[in-house]
Amino acid sequence: MSAVLLGLSGWLYFNTTQPGDSLSAFAWAIAVGSAGIACLIGRVVVGVQRQLMHRRRGA
């Protein structure tokens, strides 16, 4: 999911904006990219928590 959101963000950035556009023109690309980054961070956090939980059970 995070790769899809980051890819969509890149597509939006390169295909819907022109050089010199105001910041509001980049709003969708920024929003989708931020969601992708948040998903990626969430996946990392869940993975770390899982590893810690498995280590505690095994010890």
Backbone hydrogen bonds in HBPLUS format (Angstrom, degrees):
<---DONOR---> <-ACCEPTOR-->    atom                        ^
c    i                          cat <-CA-CA->   ^        H-A-AA   ^      H-
h    n   atom  resd res      DA  || num        DHA   H-A  angle D-A-AA Bond
n    s   type  num  typ     dist DA aas  dist angle  dist       angle   num
A0005-LEU N   A0001-MET O   2.97 MM   4  6.28 164.1  2.00 155.1 158.8     1
A0006-LEU N   A0002-SER O   2.92 MM   4  6.10 161.5  1.95 149.5 154.7     2
A0007-GLY N   A0003-ALA O   2.84 MM   4  5.94 154.7  1.91 143.6 151.2     3
A0008-LEU N   A0004-VAL O   2.83 MM   4  6.02 158.7  1.88 149.8 155.8     4
A0009-SER N   A0005-LEU O   2.90 MM   4  6.07 150.2  1.99 142.0 150.5     5
A0010-GLY N   A0006-LEU O   3.03 MM   4  6.31 157.0  2.09 145.3 150.4     6
A0011-TRP N   A0007-GLY O   2.92 MM   4  6.21 158.3  1.97 149.3 155.5     7
A0012-LEU N   A0008-LEU O   2.83 MM   4  6.03 165.3  1.85 152.7 156.4     8
A0013-TYR N   A0009-SER O   2.89 MM   4  6.08 158.1  1.94 147.8 154.3     9
A0014-PHE N   A0010-GLY O   2.99 MM   4  6.20 166.2  2.01 153.3 155.7    10
A0015-ASN N   A0011-TRP O   2.89 MM   4  5.80 142.5  2.03 149.6 159.2    11
A0016-THR N   A0012-LEU O   3.04 MM   4  5.41 143.0  2.18 140.6 142.7    12
A0021-ASP N   A0018-GLN O   3.06 MM   3  5.68 150.7  2.15 146.2 143.8    13
A0025-ALA N   A0022-SER O   3.06 MM   3  5.62 147.4  2.17 112.4 121.0    14
A0026-PHE N   A0023-LEU O   3.00 MM   3  5.38 146.5  2.11 108.9 118.6    15
A0027-ALA N   A0024-SER O   3.23 MM   3  5.10 165.5  2.25 103.3 106.8    16
A0030-ILE N   A0026-PHE O   2.86 MM   4  6.03 161.3  1.89 162.1 168.3    17
A0031-ALA N   A0027-ALA O   2.84 MM   4  5.99 160.8  1.88 151.3 156.8    18
A0032-VAL N   A0028-TRP O   2.91 MM   4  6.03 170.1  1.92 154.2 156.7    19
A0033-GLY N   A0029-ALA O   2.94 MM   4  5.92 158.4  1.99 141.6 148.6    20
A0034-SER N   A0030-ILE O   2.89 MM   4  5.96 153.9  1.95 144.3 151.6    21
A0035-ALA N   A0031-ALA O   3.02 MM   4  6.25 153.5  2.09 144.1 151.1    22
A0036-GLY N   A0032-VAL O   2.95 MM   4  6.22 153.6  2.03 146.9 154.3    23
A0037-ILE N   A0033-GLY O   2.94 MM   4  6.19 156.8  1.99 149.1 154.9    24
A0038-ALA N   A0034-SER O   2.90 MM   4  6.09 156.7  1.95 146.2 152.9    25
A0039-CYS N   A0035-ALA O   2.93 MM   4  6.18 154.4  2.00 146.6 153.1    26
A0040-LEU N   A0036-GLY O   2.98 MM   4  6.20 156.9  2.03 145.3 151.7    27
A0041-ILE N   A0037-ILE O   2.91 MM   4  6.16 162.2  1.94 152.8 157.1    28
A0042-GLY N   A0038-ALA O   2.90 MM   4  6.06 157.0  1.95 145.2 152.2    29
A0043-ARG N   A0039-CYS O   2.92 MM   4  6.18 152.9  1.99 148.6 155.2    30
A0044-VAL N   A0040-LEU O   3.10 MM   4  6.39 156.7  2.15 148.0 153.8    31
A0045-VAL N   A0041-ILE O   2.95 MM   4  6.20 163.4  1.98 154.4 158.7    32
A0046-VAL N   A0042-GLY O   2.96 MM   4  6.15 164.9  1.99 151.1 155.0    33
A0047-GLY N   A0043-ARG O   2.97 MM   4  6.10 157.3  2.02 145.1 151.7    34
A0048-VAL N   A0044-VAL O   2.94 MM   4  6.19 159.5  1.98 153.3 158.3    35
A0049-GLN N   A0045-VAL O   2.95 MM   4  6.15 162.7  1.98 151.7 156.8    36
A0050-ARG N   A0046-VAL O   2.93 MM   4  6.11 155.2  1.99 147.9 154.6    37
A0051-GLN N   A0047-GLY O   3.04 MM   4  6.29 159.4  2.08 147.9 152.9    38
A0052-LEU N   A0048-VAL O   2.98 MM   4  6.23 161.8  2.01 152.1 157.0    39
A0053-MET N   A0049-GLN O   2.94 MM   4  6.11 154.3  2.00 146.7 153.9    40
A0054-HIS N   A0050-ARG O   2.95 MM   4  6.18 157.0  2.00 151.3 156.9    41
A0055-ARG N   A0051-GLN O   2.98 MM   4  6.19 151.2  2.07 147.2 155.0    42
A0056-ARG N   A0052-LEU O   3.05 MM   4  6.26 154.7  2.11 145.5 151.8    43
A0057-ARG N   A0053-MET O   3.10 MM   4  6.33 152.5  2.17 144.1 151.2    44
A0058-GLY N   A0054-HIS O   3.01 MM   4  6.11 154.1  2.08 142.9 149.8    45
A0059-ALA N   A0055-ARG O   3.05 MM   4  6.09 136.1  2.25 142.4 152.4    46
